Amino acid sequence: MAAPGENMRVNADRLWDSLMDMAKIGPGIAGGNNRQTLTDSDAEGRRLFQAWCDGAGLTMGVDTMGNMFMTREGTDPDALPVYVGSHLDTQPTGGKYDGVLGVLAGLEVVRSLNDLGIRTKHPIVVTNWTNEEGARFAPAMLASGVFAGVHTQDYAYGRKDPEGKTFGEELQRIGWVGDEEVGARKMHAYFEYHIEQGPILEAEGKDIGVVTHCQGLWWLEFTLTGREAHTGSTPMTMRVNAGLAMARILEMVQMVAMENQPGAVGGVGQVFFSPNSRNVLPGKVVFTVDIRSPDQAKLDGMRTRIEAEAPKICEALGVGCSVEPVGHFDPVTFDPTLVATVRKAAEDLGYSHRDIISGAGHDACWAARVAPATMIMCPCVDGLSHNEAEDISKEWAAAGADVLLHAVIETAGIAE
Ligand SMILES: [Zn+2]
């Protein structure tokens, strides 16, 4: 380990070993993990993380949503903490790195500061947010959402898993209801280090993604009403074909997204044909349009355009059309000072980097509502995530952790 200065690095082997040890808890069936939130495996993962934090001299606080806050004291009693975190829960067929990397890299930053004998003015708090994935209890980023005031705790406690168990009951059952009021903590800054979950960094051979924005999104649910009719005996001129209208709307969504480059995306991932029989024209088609952009005006403009064009497409075919928004969040612009700090850290360390937009939601997107926040990303193989085959290299993991270390030191300030 080098002396304090620009060559400072985390301990890559220790970070990797910790990732591998955590991955032994709640193993998947294909080399990944099934450590869903508020399961016995989640509790076991939390205990391991707690033990490691104990070993690093951190003190634990837990709030009533089960969010874990592990504090390394600073030297200035008036200074607000610098938070570093992500989530230890996984998808049912999740990878070993999604979320886990951000939490354990935070721990590694603290361990490295301990090794180097560096004290910071601001405290550093390593955070594990409960239920980021939303796989067991929808929606995703539930506990950071309560922390940021997006949801109430009552709403969160009442969320049910597929077996009908509530979030509140299960949090109680695994023994992780803390005593701190959610959202009472104030943050000087929030950093989240995460795998990209997309293909851009690997394809371009970049070590580091400097995350400038989280995309905003709209989910628009369309219900098209046609007329069920025999596919063989109904002449083309006499059909009221809701399926054809759906196809034309999909084409239109594609065009609208392409016209809003760079950064915009749009598509349809879910379609229900009714009655969904191979020789019946559908009487009803329900589908969800998913549009995203980091630019608020563009995002809202795309929605307005799609909602104006779709009824015209349907009318020309005699098809009924209604639309309802069923999901939304605003784009997030990360704190320019923290973004610049991350970019400079990558630069100083000699890592290749590019600015990048997070296409997925993260706890950082909610934290940004209550604190200056930003993210750091590393590549992942083939952009694969939410998949047991999710993979990164030890070198990729360490590079982002090095950047995190430098950015945290810069923001927390080295004590005199
Ligand atoms: Zn994640």
Boltz pocket constraint, residues with backbone or C-beta under 6 A from the ligand:
constraints:
  - pocket:
      binder: B
      contacts: [[A, 87], [A, 98], [A, 99], [A, 132], [A, 194], [A, 361]]
      max_distance: 6.0
